[in-house]
Amino acid sequence: MSPLAWIALTSLAAWLWLLLGQGFFWRTDQRLPRRTAPAHWPSVVIVVPARDEAGVLPESLPSLLRQTYPGRAAVVLVDDGSTDGTGELARKLGEQCEGLPLTVTSPGDPEPGWTGKLWALRHGIALARTLGPDYLLLTDADIAHEPDSLRELVAAAKTNDLDLVSQMARLRVATGWERLVVPAFVYFFAQLYPFRWVNREPARATAAAGGCVLLRTAAAERAGIPESVRCAVIDDVAVARAVRRSGGRVWLGLAERVDSIRPYPRLVDLWRMVSRSAYSQLRYSPLLLAGTVAGLAVVYLAPPVAVYAAAGPGVPGSAVAGWAGLVAWAVMAGTYVPMLRYYRQTLWLAPLLPFTALLYLLMTVDSAVRHRRGRGAAWKGRTCPRPEAAPDR
């Protein structure tokens, strides 16, 4: 057989294994677990780090202030050095919205060794602890919550004795590029951290989605959060690992009533979102980068290439390569369908997954180049230096 045939067969074998052996990552049925209303509703403080979020705050912040939570709750918004009036706008919204009490504070510039968001969380969590809450809800400023979101999160945590409950917010999908790239982002995340593996005990994977993390205060103190993860770029996964490492129970699933409203209308916006942290996910390792690029090429790009080669004349072994590539491509597209349905997108996007994977491959390489040039993890005018020893496991 030709080398192309062997590559296509390898891709097919990889997809059959991913289909059955990677925690059924492609299924989208991991939603909030069973829950009942507790006899006593614990107290909660919602901590929102915000940097230059004036564009989304009028929709997201009122959704938090208007939570219909039966227990005692409050909101702390940490203005992380914004230059667009985020803090002033938050105070104005707090005055206009009847609901949970709001405190707006600012920590100043991050100290050395801290990423910006975690520095803001440090300040917000410290302020929240003065109120003595049983739980902390860590949520991003671009996340909008349905009125019963907090109640459902707390009920799930109490019913199942969970220390960390995290929901992957449904990201905004409105433009053509968002439709092409965003569902695949969650699909790849679930492939890397299968939700079933995260949620079972003993766990085979540990992760969280930073946009919505309900954290038991006692568990945060045991895990030393946020100090123990202060230099982590992918802070949500680092927080989940710290909680589990300290003996806590972690749950992760897809959201039904929590939505990200941040727009990524252009490809360049999505590119920056992915490339700022992709290389840190690979632990800044050129070897892991090379392996990832090779793996993406074989698993995602080889099937359509093999099918195209089989359609042309005079390629040795093209029949075997073509059939193997076609089946692999079909399995790939089939595993993507549930995520497209979750995002209410046309299923015709499923066969385009190899093209989307090519974009992610290029974003990952660009992330490595940016880090090598000292411009890695840049976000909203702030570049986080590469940590020499970031907490991981």
C-alpha positions in Angstrom: 0.0 0.0 0.0 1.0 3.6 -0.6 2.1 5.9 2.3 -1.2 7.8 1.7 -3.2 4.7 2.3 -1.3 3.9 5.5 -1.9 7.5 6.7 -5.6 7.2 5.8 -6.0 3.9 7.7 -4.2 5.4 10.7 -6.7 8.3 10.6 -9.6 5.9 10.4 -8.2 3.8 13.4 -7.8 7.1 15.4 -11.4 8.1 14.7 -12.8 4.7 15.7 -10.9 5.0 18.9 -12.0 8.6 19.5 -15.6 7.5 18.8 -15.6 4.8 21.4 -12.6 5.2 23.7 -12.3 8.9 24.5 -15.1 9.1 27.1 -17.8 9.6 24.4 -16.6 13.2 24.3 -18.9 14.0 21.3 -22.1 13.6 23.3 -23.7 16.7 24.7 -25.8 15.3 27.4 -23.7 16.3 30.4 -25.9 19.0 31.8 -26.5 20.0 35.5 -26.9 16.8 37.5 -30.1 15.9 39.5 -30.9 18.5 42.1 -33.4 19.2 44.8 -34.0 22.4 46.8 -32.0 22.3 50.0 -33.7 22.8 53.3 -31.4 25.8 53.9 -30.0 27.8 51.1 -26.3 28.7 51.6 -24.9 32.2 51.2 -23.2 33.1 47.9 -21.0 35.9 46.7 -20.7 36.4 42.9 -17.2 37.6 41.9 -16.9 39.2 38.5 -13.4 40.3 37.1 -13.9 42.9 34.5 -11.4 44.7 32.2 -12.7 47.1 29.5 -16.2 45.4 29.5 -18.4 48.5 29.1 -19.7 47.0 25.8 -21.2 43.9 27.4 -21.9 44.9 31.0 -25.4 46.5 30.4 -26.6 43.0 29.5 -24.5 40.7 31.7 -24.4 42.6 35.0 -28.2 43.1 35.4 -28.6 39.3 34.8 -26.6 38.7 38.0 -28.2 41.4 40.0 -31.6 40.0 39.2 -31.0 36.5 40.3 -34.0 34.9 42.0 -31.9 33.2 44.7 -33.7 32.2 47.9 -30.7 32.6 50.1 -28.3 35.5 50.9 -26.3 36.6 47.9 -24.2 39.6 46.8 -22.2 40.7 43.8 -18.6 41.9 43.8 -17.3 43.4 40.5 -13.5 43.9 40.3 -12.6 46.6 37.8 -9.2 45.4 36.5 -7.6 48.6 35.3 -10.3 49.4 32.7 -9.9 52.5 30.5 -13.5 52.5 29.1 -15.4 53.4 32.2 -16.3 49.9 33.2 -16.3 50.7 37.0 -18.4 53.8 36.6 -20.9 52.0 34.4 -21.1 49.1 36.9 -22.0 51.4 39.7 -24.7 53.1 37.6 -26.2 49.8 36.7 -26.1 48.7 40.3 -28.1 51.8 41.2 -30.6 51.3 38.4 -31.2 47.5 39.0 -33.3 46.4 42.0 -31.8 43.1 43.2 -28.7 41.8 44.8 -26.3 44.3 46.5 -23.3 45.3 44.3 -19.8 46.3 45.4 -17.4 47.7 42.8 -13.7 47.7 43.6 -10.3 47.9 41.9 -7.1 46.1 42.9 -4.6 48.2 40.9 -1.9 46.7 38.7 -1.0 43.0 39.1 2.0 42.2 41.2 4.8 40.2 39.6 3.9 36.5 39.2 0.2 37.1 38.8 -1.9 37.0 35.6 -4.4 39.9 35.3 -7.6 38.0 35.8 -6.3 36.0 38.7 -5.0 39.2 40.4 -8.5 40.6 40.0 -10.0 37.4 41.4 -7.6 37.5 44.3 -8.9 40.9 45.3 -12.5 40.0 44.7 -12.3 36.7 46.6 -10.6 38.4 49.6 -13.4 41.0 49.7 -16.1 38.3 49.3 -14.6 36.3 52.2 -15.3 39.3 54.6 -19.0 38.5 54.0 -18.5 34.9 55.1 -20.2 33.1 52.1 -20.6 29.4 51.8 -20.0 29.5 48.1 -18.3 31.7 45.5 -19.6 32.1 42.0 -16.7 33.1 39.7 -18.1 34.3 36.4 -16.8 36.5 33.6 -18.1 39.9 32.7 -19.4 38.7 29.3 -21.6 36.0 30.7 -25.3 36.5 31.0 -27.3 34.3 33.4 -30.9 33.3 33.4 -32.7 34.5 36.6 -32.6 31.0 38.2 -29.0 30.2 37.2 -27.5 30.6 40.6 -30.3 28.7 42.3 -29.8 25.7 40.0 -26.1 25.7 40.4 -26.3 25.8 44.2 -29.0 23.1 44.2 -26.8 20.9 42.0 -23.8 21.4 44.3 -25.7 20.7 47.5 -27.6 17.7 46.2 -24.5 16.0 44.9 -22.0 17.2 47.5 -19.8 18.9 44.9 -17.0 21.4 45.7 -16.8 22.8 42.2 -19.6 23.0 39.7 -18.7 24.5 36.3 -20.8 25.1 33.2 -19.4 25.7 29.7 -21.4 28.8 28.7 -23.1 28.6 25.4 -20.9 30.9 23.3 -22.3 33.5 20.9 -22.8 32.2 17.4 -24.1 34.8 15.0 -21.6 35.6 12.2 -20.3 33.2 9.6 -16.9 32.9 11.2 -18.5 32.3 14.6 -20.6 29.5 13.1 -17.5 27.9 11.6 -15.1 28.2 14.6 -17.1 28.5 17.9 -18.9 25.1 18.1 -15.6 23.5 17.1 -13.9 25.3 20.1 -16.2 23.5 22.5 -15.9 20.3 20.6 -12.1 20.3 20.8 -12.2 21.2 24.5 -14.5 18.3 25.2 -12.2 16.0 23.2 -9.3 17.1 25.3 -11.2 17.0 28.6 -14.1 14.5 28.1 -16.8 15.7 30.5 -17.7 12.1 31.6 -14.1 11.6 32.6 -14.1 14.8 34.6 -17.3 14.0 36.4 -16.7 10.4 37.5 -14.8 9.2 40.5 -12.0 8.4 40.3 -11.5 11.0 37.5 -9.5 10.5 34.4 -9.5 14.2 33.5 -9.9 17.4 35.4 -11.1 20.7 34.0 -13.5 23.6 34.4 -15.0 26.4 32.2 -13.9 29.7 33.6 -17.0 31.6 32.6 -19.1 29.9 35.2 -17.6 28.3 38.3 -19.5 27.7 41.5 -16.8 27.0 44.2 -17.4 26.0 47.8 -15.5 28.6 49.9 -14.0 25.9 52.2 -12.7 24.0 49.1 -11.1 27.2 47.8 -9.3 27.7 51.1 -8.1 24.1 51.2 -6.8 24.4 47.6 -5.2 27.8 48.2 -7.1 29.5 45.5 -6.2 31.8 43.9 -2.7 32.0 45.2 -1.9 28.4 44.2 -2.7 29.1 40.5 -1.6 32.8 40.4 0.5 32.4 37.2 -1.8 30.1 35.3 -2.8 31.4 31.8 -5.5 28.7 31.5 -6.9 29.5 35.0 -10.1 27.5 34.9 -8.3 24.2 34.4 -5.7 25.1 37.0 -8.4 25.9 39.5 -10.2 22.6 38.9 -7.0 20.7 39.3 -6.1 22.5 42.5 -9.5 21.7 44.0 -9.3 18.0 43.0 -5.7 17.8 44.2 -6.9 19.0 47.6 -9.6 16.3 47.8 -12.5 18.2 46.3 -15.2 16.9 44.0 -15.5 18.5 40.6 -18.3 18.6 37.9 -18.2 20.0 34.4 -21.0 20.2 31.8 -22.7 22.2 29.1 -24.9 25.1 30.1 -28.5 25.6 29.2 -29.2 28.9 30.9 -25.8 30.6 30.9 -24.6 32.4 27.7 -21.5 34.3 26.6 -22.5 37.5 24.9 -19.0 38.5 23.8 -19.0 39.0 20.0 -16.2 37.6 17.8 -17.5 38.9 14.5 -14.2 38.6 12.5 -11.7 35.7 12.1 -9.0 37.8 13.6 -11.0 38.2 16.8 -11.5 34.4 17.1 -7.8 33.9 16.1 -6.6 36.1 19.1 -9.0 34.3 21.5 -7.5 30.9 20.6 -3.9 31.8 20.0 -3.4 33.7 23.3 -3.5 30.4 25.3 -3.0 27.6 22.8 0.8 27.3 23.4 0.4 27.4 27.2 -1.9 24.5 26.9 1.1 22.6 25.4 3.2 23.7 28.3 5.4 25.8 26.0 6.9 22.6 24.6 8.2 22.6 21.0 8.0 18.8 21.1 4.3 18.8 22.1 3.7 21.5 19.5 5.2 19.3 16.8 3.2 16.3 18.0 0.0 18.3 18.0 0.5 19.6 14.5 1.3 16.1 13.2 -1.7 14.7 15.1 -4.1 17.3 13.7 -2.8 16.7 10.2 -3.2 12.9 10.4 -6.5 12.9 12.2 -8.3 15.8 10.7 -6.6 16.7 7.4 -5.6 13.3 6.0 -9.2 12.0 5.3 -10.3 14.8 2.9 -6.8 14.7 1.2 -7.1 10.9 0.7 -10.6 11.3 -0.7 -9.4 14.0 -3.1 -6.4 11.8 -4.1 -8.7 8.8 -4.8 -10.8 10.9 -7.1 -7.7 11.6 -9.3 -6.0 9.2 -11.7 -2.8 7.3 -11.3 -2.2 7.5 -7.5 -0.9 4.1 -6.2 -3.1 2.7 -3.4 -5.6 5.5 -3.9 -8.6 3.2 -3.7 -7.7 2.0 -0.2 -6.8 5.5 0.8 -10.0 6.9 -0.6 -12.3 4.4 1.2 -10.4 4.8 4.5 -10.4 8.5 4.2 -14.1 8.6 3.4 -15.1 6.5 6.4 -12.8 8.5 8.7 -14.3 11.7 7.4 -17.9 10.4 7.9 -17.1 9.4 11.5 -15.5 12.7 12.2 -18.5 14.6 10.8 -20.9 12.3 12.7 -19.2 13.1 16.1 -19.5 16.8 15.4 -23.3 16.7 14.7 -24.4 16.7 18.4 -22.3 19.9 19.1 -23.8 21.6 16.0 -27.3 20.7 17.3 -26.5 22.0 20.7 -25.5 25.3 19.0 -28.6 25.1 16.8 -26.5 25.3 13.6 -27.0 23.7 10.2 -25.6 20.2 10.0 -23.9 21.1 6.7 -21.1 22.5 8.8 -20.1 19.0 9.9 -18.1 18.0 6.8 -16.2 21.3 7.1 -14.6 20.3 10.3 -11.3 19.5 8.6 -11.1 23.1 7.4 -11.9 24.4 10.9 -9.2 22.0 12.3 -6.7 23.5 9.8 -7.5 27.0 11.2 -6.9 25.7 14.8 -3.6 24.2 13.7 -2.5 27.5 12.3 -3.7 29.4 15.4 -1.7 27.0 17.6 1.5 27.5 15.6 0.9 31.3 15.7 0.5 31.0 19.5 3.9 29.4 19.7 5.5 32.1 17.5 3.9 34.8 19.6 5.3 33.3 22.8 8.7 32.9 21.3 8.6 36.6 20.4 7.5 37.6 23.9 3.9 38.5 22.9 2.1 35.4 24.2 -1.1 35.5 26.2 -1.8 39.1 25.1 -5.3 40.2 26.1 -6.8 43.7 26.1 -3.5 45.5 26.1 -1.8 43.3 28.7 0.7 40.6 28.0 1.2 37.9 30.6 4.9 36.8 30.7 5.5 33.1 30.4 5.7 31.5 33.8 8.8 29.5 34.6 6.9 27.0 36.7 3.2 27.3 36.3 1.1 25.0 38.6 -0.5 22.3 36.5 -1.3 19.0 38.2 
